[in-house]
């Protein structure tokens, strides 16, 4: 399949967005049987429906791909390098367990013991928020299986070809009648390989594969988000019988930051200011994530919880060059200790009148002596972005 389908994957499989894994698998099995190429020879439309359903199932059956698709749609998948299947061989290689045993269906062109692609691998990489904002280059060590260099991947000593299996005749499958149907299962002797190693290679002990460690360099682009993946083509496990390598997927994990919180491409942080700065207003300095200190104008009369925006100093937008914004939530602090001069100035200010001050007991008729006194109320903090229940 040269390009990803643009239809909704849930519509393709005729399931709800809340469907569980078993419901999705059941729907795919039904559609795969209806549109399977063996049941619809010379029907290009059925083959396209089969490919489309297989692509939808590949995404929705993978929890990470499904979460990315549910959040960002097809564009989210493209940003990780996902391109769907390259052809029918890839589909049968990926979902052979689903087709095996169903009316003798199998993957057309799949030769037992023939070339097969290697498995894809996953590597989890932890990054700081600063590394995600600036971009990062890292060296990683990947442990993987690859074809044995001594026998060329055949498993046979000296690189000779293994013998054809005497049970299945090299087919890798055996068939038996079950009622009205012909059921095909994997050959129990060669385990589907179609060949038998009679003189094992001493290096790989007949497996045809060895473990290796490879150092790779990963280029992380600025603006990448938690959970996104980078695809490194042909850096997965080695193929079988001369088949291509699989791919390596590097999954990004953001470390918790002590100051900043990320929401999409925007950054949020708190900033403590004194009650004098909040009352009078003042330009103050606030530390950004990667741009050093920035000027911030605190307006006169600012209160705790007030949110101020600094445009264009958030996270970079992936592969666009633009940036989100930085939001600063003010936290106004009242001094616990005052100097004599500060106390005198504050008392003078109170003497001039404070329209926001609470009335004192006995100042007006409503609070005359003898009336029941109200219970002391707890001061409620103004809620902001970072407030907790």
ZATORLO-69602 format. One record per residue (C-alpha): residue in one letter; y, x, z. Coordinates in steps of 0.02 Angstrom, whole numbers, plus 32768, in hexadecimal, padded with zeros to 4 digits. Layout:
BEGIN
+-----+------+------+------+
| res |   py |   px |   pz |
+-----+------+------+------+
|   A |    Y |    X |    Z |
...
+-----+------+------+------+
END
This chain:
BEGIN
+-----+------+------+------+
| res |   py |   px |   pz |
+-----+------+------+------+
|   X | 8000 | 8000 | 8000 |
|   X | 809B | 8059 | 7FC3 |
|   X | 811A | 7FF6 | 8028 |
|   X | 811C | 7F93 | 80C8 |
|   X | 8115 | 7ED6 | 80BF |
|   X | 81BA | 7E82 | 80EB |
|   X | 816F | 7DDB | 811D |
|   X | 8161 | 7DAE | 81D5 |
|   X | 80BC | 7DF4 | 8215 |
|   X | 80A0 | 7D5D | 8285 |
|   X | 80B5 | 7CE8 | 81F1 |
|   X | 803D | 7D50 | 8189 |
|   X | 7FB4 | 7D40 | 820C |
|   X | 7FE6 | 7C8D | 8235 |
|   X | 7FF7 | 7CAC | 82F0 |
|   X | 807F | 7C8E | 8371 |
|   X | 80E9 | 7D1E | 83B1 |
|   X | 8099 | 7D05 | 845C |
|   X | 7FE7 | 7D15 | 8418 |
|   X | 7F74 | 7D8C | 8477 |
|   X | 7F0E | 7E18 | 8429 |
|   X | 7E6E | 7DB2 | 8414 |
|   X | 7ECA | 7D24 | 83BC |
|   X | 7F1A | 7D9F | 8344 |
|   X | 7E74 | 7DF6 | 8322 |
|   X | 7E1B | 7D50 | 8304 |
|   X | 7EA0 | 7D18 | 8288 |
|   X | 7E98 | 7DBE | 822C |
|   X | 7DD9 | 7DB7 | 821E |
|   X | 7DE6 | 7D08 | 81D3 |
|   X | 7E6B | 7D3A | 8155 |
|   X | 7E12 | 7DDE | 812A |
|   X | 7D72 | 7D80 | 8103 |
|   X | 7DCF | 7D03 | 8096 |
|   X | 7E2F | 7D86 | 8033 |
|   X | 7DB1 | 7E15 | 8036 |
|   X | 7DA4 | 7E6D | 7F8B |
|   X | 7CE6 | 7E59 | 7F89 |
|   X | 7CFA | 7D9C | 7F93 |
|   X | 7D8C | 7D97 | 7F19 |
|   X | 7D66 | 7E0F | 7E8A |
|   X | 7DEC | 7E20 | 7E04 |
|   X | 7E68 | 7DBE | 7E70 |
|   X | 7F04 | 7E2A | 7E8C |
|   X | 7F59 | 7DA3 | 7EF2 |
|   X | 7ECA | 7D9C | 7F6F |
|   X | 7ECA | 7E5A | 7F7C |
|   X | 7F85 | 7E5A | 7FA3 |
|   X | 7F6B | 7DD6 | 802B |
|   X | 7EDF | 7E41 | 8072 |
|   X | 7F50 | 7EDB | 8077 |
|   X | 7FDF | 7E76 | 80C2 |
|   X | 7F71 | 7E2E | 814C |
|   X | 7F29 | 7EDB | 8172 |
|   X | 7FD7 | 7F25 | 8184 |
|   X | 800B | 7E96 | 81F7 |
|   X | 7F6F | 7EAE | 8262 |
|   X | 7F89 | 7F6B | 826D |
|   X | 8036 | 7F4E | 82B8 |
|   X | 8012 | 7EB8 | 8328 |
|   X | 7F6E | 7F00 | 836D |
|   X | 7FC8 | 7F9E | 83A8 |
|   X | 802E | 7F7B | 8448 |
|   X | 80B2 | 7FFF | 8421 |
|   X | 80C8 | 7FCD | 836A |
|   X | 80CF | 7F15 | 839C |
|   X | 8154 | 7F33 | 8421 |
|   X | 81BD | 7F97 | 83A6 |
|   X | 81A9 | 7F10 | 8320 |
|   X | 81D3 | 7E83 | 839B |
|   X | 8272 | 7EDF | 83CE |
|   X | 82B2 | 7F29 | 832A |
|   X | 824A | 7ED8 | 82A0 |
|   X | 8218 | 7F37 | 8203 |
|   X | 82AA | 7FAF | 8211 |
|   X | 826C | 7FE8 | 82BB |
|   X | 81C3 | 8015 | 8271 |
|   X | 8214 | 8072 | 81E0 |
|   X | 827B | 80DB | 8258 |
|   X | 81D8 | 8124 | 829D |
|   X | 8197 | 8150 | 81EF |
|   X | 8119 | 80C1 | 81E7 |
|   X | 80F4 | 8093 | 8131 |
|   X | 8059 | 8026 | 813B |
|   X | 7FB6 | 8051 | 80E3 |
|   X | 7FAC | 80C2 | 804A |
|   X | 7F19 | 8065 | 7FFF |
|   X | 7E7A | 8001 | 801A |
|   X | 7E1D | 809B | 8058 |
|   X | 7E96 | 80AB | 80EA |
|   X | 7E7A | 7FF6 | 811B |
|   X | 7DBD | 8002 | 811F |
|   X | 7DC7 | 80A8 | 817A |
|   X | 7E38 | 805D | 8200 |
|   X | 7DDD | 7FB7 | 8216 |
|   X | 7D2B | 7FDF | 81E6 |
|   X | 7CEB | 7F99 | 828B |
|   X | 7D32 | 7EEE | 825F |
|   X | 7CE0 | 7EE5 | 81B4 |
|   X | 7C39 | 7F33 | 81E3 |
|   X | 7BAF | 7EB1 | 81EB |
|   X | 7C13 | 7E24 | 8199 |
|   X | 7BAB | 7DEA | 8103 |
|   X | 7B8F | 7E9D | 80CE |
|   X | 7C49 | 7EBB | 80B4 |
|   X | 7C83 | 7F6E | 80B4 |
|   X | 7D0A | 7FDC | 8070 |
|   X | 7D03 | 7FF2 | 7FB4 |
|   X | 7CF9 | 80A7 | 7F82 |
|   X | 7CCA | 80E6 | 802F |
|   X | 7C45 | 8169 | 8014 |
|   X | 7BDC | 8196 | 80AE |
|   X | 7BF8 | 824C | 80D7 |
|   X | 7C8C | 8250 | 805E |
|   X | 7D3F | 8283 | 8085 |
|   X | 7D8F | 8223 | 8113 |
|   X | 7E3D | 823B | 815F |
|   X | 7E4C | 8285 | 820D |
|   X | 7E85 | 8221 | 82A4 |
|   X | 7F3B | 820D | 82D0 |
|   X | 7F73 | 825C | 8373 |
|   X | 7FF8 | 8230 | 83F4 |
|   X | 8066 | 82A6 | 8458 |
|   X | 80D8 | 8266 | 84E3 |
|   X | 817C | 82C4 | 84F4 |
|   X | 81F6 | 82B1 | 8585 |
|   X | 82AF | 82C7 | 855E |
|   X | 834D | 82C5 | 85C5 |
|   X | 83D6 | 824C | 8594 |
|   X | 8440 | 82E1 | 8560 |
|   X | 83B6 | 831D | 84EA |
|   X | 83A9 | 826F | 849E |
|   X | 8466 | 826C | 8484 |
|   X | 8478 | 8319 | 8438 |
|   X | 83D2 | 832B | 83DE |
|   X | 834C | 83A5 | 8413 |
|   X | 82D5 | 8425 | 83CC |
|   X | 8234 | 8442 | 842D |
|   X | 8193 | 84A4 | 8417 |
|   X | 80F4 | 8448 | 8447 |
|   X | 803C | 8478 | 8453 |
|   X | 7FC3 | 83FF | 8401 |
|   X | 7F08 | 8402 | 8421 |
|   X | 7EA6 | 83BA | 8390 |
|   X | 7E03 | 83BE | 8332 |
|   X | 7DFA | 8407 | 8284 |
|   X | 7D76 | 843A | 8206 |
|   X | 7D0E | 84CF | 8239 |
|   X | 7D42 | 8568 | 81D6 |
|   X | 7C95 | 85B5 | 81E1 |
|   X | 7C36 | 8529 | 8188 |
|   X | 7CC8 | 84D5 | 812F |
|   X | 7CAE | 8437 | 8194 |
|   X | 7BFD | 8414 | 8157 |
|   X | 7BAA | 843E | 81FE |
|   X | 7B20 | 849A | 81A0 |
|   X | 7B0A | 8555 | 81BB |
|   X | 7B53 | 85BE | 812F |
|   X | 7BB9 | 852C | 80EF |
|   X | 7B25 | 84DD | 8095 |
|   X | 7B24 | 8423 | 8072 |
|   X | 7AC3 | 83B8 | 80F2 |
|   X | 7A27 | 835D | 80B7 |
|   X | 7A2C | 82A7 | 807F |
|   X | 79F3 | 8230 | 8108 |
|   X | 7941 | 81F4 | 80E9 |
|   X | 795C | 814A | 813C |
|   X | 79F4 | 8109 | 80DD |
|   X | 79E7 | 817A | 8044 |
|   X | 7A96 | 81BD | 805D |
|   X | 7AE8 | 8111 | 8067 |
|   X | 7B10 | 811B | 8120 |
|   X | 7AE1 | 8064 | 8133 |
|   X | 7A43 | 7FFE | 813D |
|   X | 7A32 | 7F46 | 8110 |
|   X | 79C6 | 7EBE | 8157 |
|   X | 79B2 | 7E04 | 8138 |
|   X | 79F2 | 7D8E | 81BE |
|   X | 79DA | 7CDA | 818D |
|   X | 7A39 | 7CB8 | 80ED |
|   X | 7AA4 | 7D53 | 80FE |
|   X | 7A8F | 7E0A | 80DC |
|   X | 7ACA | 7E6F | 8172 |
|   X | 7AFC | 7F25 | 815C |
|   X | 7B02 | 7F9D | 81F0 |
|   X | 7B1D | 8057 | 820B |
|   X | 7A85 | 80C3 | 81EF |
|   X | 7A3B | 80EE | 829A |
|   X | 79FB | 819A | 8264 |
|   X | 7A94 | 81E8 | 8211 |
|   X | 7B12 | 8177 | 826A |
|   X | 7B64 | 8147 | 81C8 |
|   X | 7B7C | 81F6 | 8184 |
|   X | 7AF6 | 81EA | 80FD |
|   X | 7ACB | 82A1 | 811C |
|   X | 7A67 | 82FF | 81A0 |
|   X | 7A8B | 83AE | 81E2 |
|   X | 79E6 | 840D | 81EB |
|   X | 7A26 | 84BE | 820D |
|   X | 7AC0 | 84AE | 827E |
|   X | 7B52 | 8525 | 826A |
|   X | 7B59 | 859A | 8303 |
|   X | 7C18 | 858D | 830E |
|   X | 7C26 | 84CF | 8319 |
|   X | 7B70 | 84A9 | 834A |
|   X | 7B5A | 8437 | 82B5 |
|   X | 7BF2 | 83C9 | 82D6 |
|   X | 7C56 | 8411 | 8246 |
|   X | 7CF0 | 840F | 82B5 |
|   X | 7D41 | 8481 | 8335 |
|   X | 7DCF | 846F | 83B3 |
|   X | 7E71 | 84CB | 8393 |
|   X | 7F1D | 84DA | 83E1 |
|   X | 7FB4 | 84D9 | 8370 |
|   X | 806B | 84F5 | 8398 |
|   X | 80E4 | 847F | 8341 |
|   X | 81A1 | 846F | 833D |
|   X | 81E6 | 83C0 | 8356 |
|   X | 8297 | 8396 | 831B |
|   X | 82D6 | 8303 | 8383 |
|   X | 836C | 82AD | 8331 |
|   X | 8404 | 827F | 8397 |
|   X | 8402 | 81C9 | 83CF |
|   X | 8347 | 81B2 | 83DB |
|   X | 8311 | 812F | 845B |
|   X | 828B | 811F | 84DE |
|   X | 81E6 | 80E7 | 8490 |
|   X | 8211 | 811C | 83DE |
|   X | 819A | 818E | 8381 |
|   X | 81AB | 821E | 8308 |
|   X | 8123 | 822F | 8286 |
|   X | 80E9 | 82DE | 8258 |
|   X | 8081 | 82CC | 81BC |
|   X | 7FDA | 8326 | 81B0 |
|   X | 7FE9 | 836E | 8260 |
|   X | 7F60 | 8300 | 82AA |
|   X | 7EA7 | 8328 | 82AD |
|   X | 7E53 | 8376 | 8216 |
|   X | 7DFD | 8305 | 8199 |
|   X | 7D42 | 82F2 | 817F |
|   X | 7CE7 | 833D | 80EB |
|   X | 7D88 | 8380 | 809F |
|   X | 7DF0 | 82E6 | 80C7 |
|   X | 7EAA | 82F4 | 80F3 |
|   X | 7EEE | 8312 | 81A2 |
|   X | 7F2A | 8280 | 8208 |
|   X | 7FDD | 8274 | 8248 |
|   X | 802A | 82A1 | 82EF |
|   X | 809C | 8222 | 8345 |
|   X | 8115 | 8268 | 83C6 |
|   X | 8148 | 81DC | 843E |
|   X | 81EF | 81EF | 8498 |
|   X | 8204 | 81CC | 8552 |
|   X | 82B0 | 81CE | 85A3 |
|   X | 82C2 | 821C | 864E |
|   X | 8326 | 81BC | 86CF |
|   X | 83DA | 81F9 | 86D8 |
|   X | 8434 | 8208 | 8781 |
|   X | 84DB | 81C8 | 873E |
|   X | 84CA | 816F | 8698 |
|   X | 846A | 80D4 | 8664 |
|   X | 8446 | 80B7 | 85AB |
|   X | 8449 | 800D | 8558 |
|   X | 842B | 801F | 849E |
|   X | 84B4 | 8094 | 8461 |
|   X | 8529 | 8074 | 84F5 |
|   X | 8532 | 80D8 | 8597 |
|   X | 855F | 8094 | 8643 |
|   X | 8593 | 80EF | 86E0 |
|   X | 85F0 | 80D2 | 8784 |
|   X | 868F | 8129 | 87BA |
|   X | 86D5 | 8129 | 886B |
|   X | 8793 | 811B | 887B |
|   X | 87FE | 8111 | 8917 |
|   X | 8854 | 8070 | 8949 |
|   X | 88FB | 80C6 | 8928 |
|   X | 88C9 | 80EE | 8874 |
|   X | 8888 | 803D | 885D |
|   X | 8925 | 7FEE | 88A7 |
|   X | 89A6 | 8058 | 884B |
|   X | 8944 | 8081 | 87AC |
|   X | 8929 | 8133 | 8771 |
|   X | 88DE | 8199 | 86E4 |
|   X | 8842 | 81EF | 8727 |
|   X | 87BB | 8262 | 86E1 |
|   X | 870B | 8223 | 86C6 |
|   X | 8676 | 828D | 8692 |
|   X | 861F | 8258 | 85F1 |
|   X | 856A | 827D | 85C1 |
|   X | 8586 | 8305 | 853F |
|   X | 8642 | 8308 | 851E |
|   X | 8685 | 8351 | 85C0 |
|   X | 870E | 82FA | 8625 |
|   X | 876B | 8268 | 85D7 |
|   X | 880E | 8213 | 860C |
|   X | 87FE | 8163 | 8653 |
|   X | 888F | 80F0 | 867B |
|   X | 886F | 8090 | 871B |
|   X | 88DF | 7FF5 | 8714 |
|   X | 894B | 7FC6 | 87A9 |
|   X | 88F3 | 7F47 | 8817 |
|   X | 8844 | 7F79 | 87DE |
|   X | 87B4 | 7F38 | 8845 |
|   X | 8700 | 7F6C | 8866 |
|   X | 868F | 7F37 | 87D8 |
|   X | 8714 | 7F3E | 8751 |
|   X | 86CD | 7F86 | 86B0 |
|   X | 8734 | 7FFA | 8642 |
|   X | 8701 | 8031 | 8593 |
|   X | 8717 | 80DA | 8540 |
|   X | 86F4 | 80BA | 8489 |
|   X | 8688 | 8130 | 8423 |
|   X | 8642 | 819B | 84B0 |
|   X | 8598 | 814A | 84C3 |
|   X | 84F2 | 817A | 8472 |
|   X | 84EA | 81A8 | 83BA |
|   X | 849F | 8124 | 8349 |
|   X | 8401 | 816B | 82FC |
|   X | 8421 | 81B8 | 8251 |
|   X | 84CB | 8164 | 823D |
|   X | 8549 | 81DB | 828C |
|   X | 859F | 814E | 82EB |
|   X | 859D | 813E | 83A8 |
|   X | 8598 | 80B5 | 8429 |
|   X | 8613 | 80A3 | 84B9 |
|   X | 8619 | 80DE | 856C |
|   X | 8639 | 805D | 85F4 |
|   X | 867B | 808F | 869F |
|   X | 8667 | 801A | 8733 |
|   X | 86E7 | 8036 | 87BB |
|   X | 86B8 | 8043 | 8872 |
|   X | 8751 | 803A | 88E1 |
|   X | 873E | 809A | 8984 |
|   X | 87A2 | 8076 | 8A22 |
|   X | 87C2 | 8113 | 8A8A |
|   X | 8768 | 8115 | 8B32 |
|   X | 87E9 | 818B | 8B7C |
|   X | 88A5 | 818C | 8B5F |
|   X | 8925 | 8211 | 8B84 |
|   X | 89BC | 81E1 | 8BED |
|   X | 8A29 | 81E2 | 8B52 |
|   X | 89B1 | 8173 | 8AF1 |
|   X | 89A4 | 80F8 | 8B81 |
|   X | 8A62 | 80ED | 8B91 |
|   X | 8A77 | 80CD | 8AD7 |
|   X | 89F1 | 8046 | 8AD7 |
|   X | 8A3E | 7FF0 | 8B6E |
|   X | 8AE6 | 7FF2 | 8B18 |
|   X | 8A97 | 7FA5 | 8A7E |
|   X | 8A46 | 7F1C | 8AE7 |
|   X | 8AEC | 7EF9 | 8B3C |
|   X | 8B39 | 7ED7 | 8A91 |
|   X | 8AB8 | 7E4D | 8A77 |
|   X | 8A07 | 7E44 | 8A36 |
|   X | 89E3 | 7DA5 | 89D6 |
|   X | 892A | 7DCC | 89CB |
|   X | 8913 | 7DE9 | 8A85 |
|   X | 88A8 | 7D70 | 8AE9 |
|   X | 890A | 7D08 | 8B69 |
|   X | 8907 | 7D45 | 8C1C |
|   X | 88C3 | 7CD8 | 8CA7 |
|   X | 894B | 7C65 | 8CEE |
|   X | 89C6 | 7C85 | 8C61 |
|   X | 89CB | 7BD0 | 8C27 |
|   X | 89AA | 7B21 | 8C6B |
|   X | 88FE | 7B10 | 8C1D |
|   X | 88BE | 7B9A | 8C8F |
|   X | 8905 | 7B5D | 8D34 |
|   X | 88B1 | 7B86 | 8DD8 |
|   X | 8827 | 7B12 | 8E10 |
|   X | 87E0 | 7AF4 | 8D62 |
|   X | 8734 | 7B3A | 8D3D |
|   X | 873C | 7BE5 | 8CEE |
|   X | 86E0 | 7BFF | 8C49 |
|   X | 864D | 7C74 | 8C41 |
|   X | 866F | 7D21 | 8C00 |
|   X | 863F | 7D2B | 8B4A |
|   X | 85EE | 7DBF | 8AF9 |
|   X | 8654 | 7E12 | 8A72 |
|   X | 8607 | 7DF8 | 89C7 |
|   X | 860D | 7E88 | 8951 |
|   X | 8647 | 7E63 | 88A2 |
|   X | 85B4 | 7E69 | 882B |
|   X | 85B6 | 7EE1 | 879A |
|   X | 853C | 7F28 | 871E |
|   X | 84E3 | 7F91 | 87A1 |
|   X | 84DA | 7F0A | 882A |
|   X | 8431 | 7EE9 | 8877 |
|   X | 83EE | 7E4E | 88CB |
+-----+------+------+------+
END
